[in-house]
Amino acid sequence: MYKEQTAAQVAAYFLWKAKRPVKYIKIMKLMYFSEREFLLSHGSRLTGDELFSLPYGPVLSNTLDRFHIIDLDPYWSKWIECNAQNMFSLKKGDFTINSFDHLSDAAIKILDRVYEKYGRYDAFDLVDLTHTCEHCPEWQNPGRSRLPLKIEDILRNHGRDQRQTDAIMKSLQEQDEYDKLIADLIS
């Protein structure tokens, strides 16, 4: 289940770390690497977004949609703004680490690790990295379309055996069912 507030705060966290405007494609790649690392490290999802292989590499689908309407989305626009050159930055304000209340300590550790590893790259260097088997063996070239990127493929391509993959998939399904139940009770 997609956790929109978490996704918005992950994007905002990377902009906070960058301290300057950034192309959305770079944020998207950092977010994908974070989603993947969180899955591999904790056996659970960070944002719960749908994952797809696109021509420019893997993306978080719902999050990508939000970047195209950022000014219209009330939650995202509290955090992020887009300038005339289509560069994104954190809204002006006194943000601190405590501002990111939808990010757990475990999530922040992953985000910091991903930013330390990939933050120095520009957007299209990251696109190139996601097209290599070394950095992103789960990505498949979709041609001019898109292909679903399966969690099972991520797990297998990063050393999880069938038993581990099945256990993680069962746990993810149970978490999604629980999240949906809670969402139904709240609404």
N, C-alpha and C positions, 0 to 999 in steps of 0.2 A: 504494500500500500504506500502510495506516494506521500511523503512527509514534506509538504510545501514549505513550512516555516523553517525546517532544518535545511532544506535545499537553498532557500534564500540566504540563510545565515552562513552556509558554507561558501557561497559565492561572495557574500559581503566580507567574510573572514579573509579570503584571498585578496580582495581589494584593499582591505585594511593592512595586510602584510605588504602589498605592493607599494602603497603610499603614492600612487600615481594612476592615471587612466590606463586601462588595459582593454585589448580587443576581446570580445566575448568568446572567440574561438579558443583563446588561451585559457580563460576561466573554465570553459567547458572541458578542455583536456585535463586541467588540474582537478576538476571535479570528478571526471571519469577515473583518473588514477586513484583518487581518494576513495571513491565508491568501491573500486576493485580491491584496494589495500585493506579497507575496513572489512570487506567480505572475507578476504584471505586470512586476516589476523583474528577476527572475532566470530566468523561464521554467521554474521548477520549483516543486514543492509544499513547503510548510513542514511540515504534519502529514500530508498524504496522505489526509485524511479525506474521506468522501463528503459532498457539499454538497446541501442541499435548501432550497427555498423553503417556509417555513411561514407561518401567519397572522401571526406576530410578526416576520417577516423571515427572511433567510437564516441557516442554521445549519450547523455541522459535526456530522453525525449521530451518529457513534460517541462524540464528545466530549459531546454533549448527553446521551446514554445514561449516560455515566460520572457526570455531575453528579447523576443521580437515584439512584445507588448509591455515592456517593463514600466513605462510611464502610466499605463492603464491599470496595472495590477496594484491594488491598495497595499498589500503587505510588502511586495518586492520594492515598490517605489518609496517605502519608508527607509529603505537601506541603500538603494542603488539608484544612480542616475546615469543617463546617457547624453553625451554631448553631440554637437553637429557632425563630428567626424566619426560617429558611431563607436566611440570609445566609452567604456564604462568605468565609473569610479564610485567610491563610497560617498554617500551624502555627507555634507558637512555636519559635524557634531563632535561631541566629546566621547568617542567610542573607546572602550577599554576591553580587555579580555572578558570582563564580566558582562559586557553588553550582549554577548553571544549565548543567551540563556537556553537555546535549543541544542547546543553542542555540548556533549559530554566531555569529560577529561580525556577519555579514550579517543573520541573523535578529534579533539584538538591535537593530540599527539600524532595521529595519522596525518592531519592537515599540515602540521609543521614539518613532518618528515617528507611529505610530498612536495611542499613548497621549497624545502631545502634542496631536494634532488632536482626538481624541474622548474623552479621559479625563475632561474636565470635565462631560460630559453625564451625566444620570441614565439609568437603564435604558430607560425608555419614551420619552425624547427620542431615544435611539439607534434604538429600534424605528421611530419616526416617520421618522427619517432614512433608514432602509433601505427605506422605502416610497416614496421620491422618486426620480424618474429622474435627478436631479442627482447624488445620492450612490450610488445602487444601481440602475442601469438594467437589470441582469440579473435582478433579483427579479421574479417573477410572482406575483400573488395566487392562492394555491391553494384559496381558499374555506375549507372546514373540513377540508382534507386536507393533503397535501404534494406537491410536485412536485420531481423531480430538477433540480438546477441544474447545467447542463453547463459544463464548462471552456471549451468552444468559445464558448459564449454570453458568458462573462465576457470572454474575449479580444476577441471582435468588438465587444462593447459598450464596450470601452475602447480602441478604435482600432487593433487588430491586423487586418491584411488577411488574406486567405485563405492566402497563402503563409506568412506568419509563424505563423498559427494552425496550419497543417498541420505546420510544422517543430517547433513547441512540443509539439503532441500526439504526434508521433513520438518526440521526446525523452522525454516523460513515460511513454510506453508502454515504452520501452527501460529507463528507470530502474525502473519497477515490476517488469519481468521480472528485472532484476538483483537488486533487493531481495528478491524471492521466492526466487530461487536461493540467495542468501546465507542467508536465513531457513531454508530447507530443509537447507542444509549444517550450520547451527548446531544445529538440533533433532534 
